[in-house]
Amino acid sequence: MLDEIYLHQMIEAKQIAKELINQYGDDAETIAMLKSAEFAANLDQENWYVWEQVIIYIKEITDLKILDS
């Protein structure tokens, strides 16, 4: 059961990362950091974790785009 929840969170995080990059471009990582900090301040560990993964995915996606250039 926990594996299914983890998998769902990772899929959700990757989708959010893609949407943020499409909408905010270079500012996507900053937006994700602000959301992550908001959840951390509210002690919402589950959503904080998802947004930390979003940040990681944004970095991975943007690094790949730089390498493709």
N, C-alpha and C positions, 0 to 999 in steps of 0.2 A: 504494500500500500504506500509506504513512504517513497519507494522508487517511482511510483506513478505520480505522486505529488511533486517530487523533485523534477521529473521529466517535464511535467506540465509547466512548472515555474521557469525552466530553462527555455522552453519553446516560447512562452509568454515574454520573457526577457529579450530574446532575440528579435521577436516581432516589434516590441516597443523600441528597441535600438534602431531598427531599420526605419520605423516611422519617424523617430526623432531626427535621424540623419536627413531623411527626405524633407522634413518640415523646417528644421533649424540649421542644417548644414554644419558648419564649423562650431556652432554654439551648442550642438546636441549634447556634448559631454558635460558642459556647464549646466544645462537644464537638468540632466540626469543626476548630477552631483547635488543640485539644490533639492530635488525630490528625495534623494537618498538621505540627505541631512534632515529633511522634514520628518521622515519616518523615524530616523534615529532619535531625534529630539522628543518624539512622541512614544518612544520605547516600543515601537511596532517592529519587532524583529523580522517577522515574515516578509512584510513589504520592503523593509530596509534591505534584506538579503536579495530580493528580486531586483531592486534598483542598483545594488552593487554589481549584480551580474549584467545589468543593462550597460553600466559603465564599461565593464570589461569587453562586452560585445561591441560597443561603439569603438573602443580603441582597436580591437581586432579588425573590424570592418574598415575603419579609416586607414589603418596601417596597410591593409591589402590594397586599398585604392591608391595609396602613395607608391607602393611597389609596382603597381600596374602602369603607372605613368611613365 
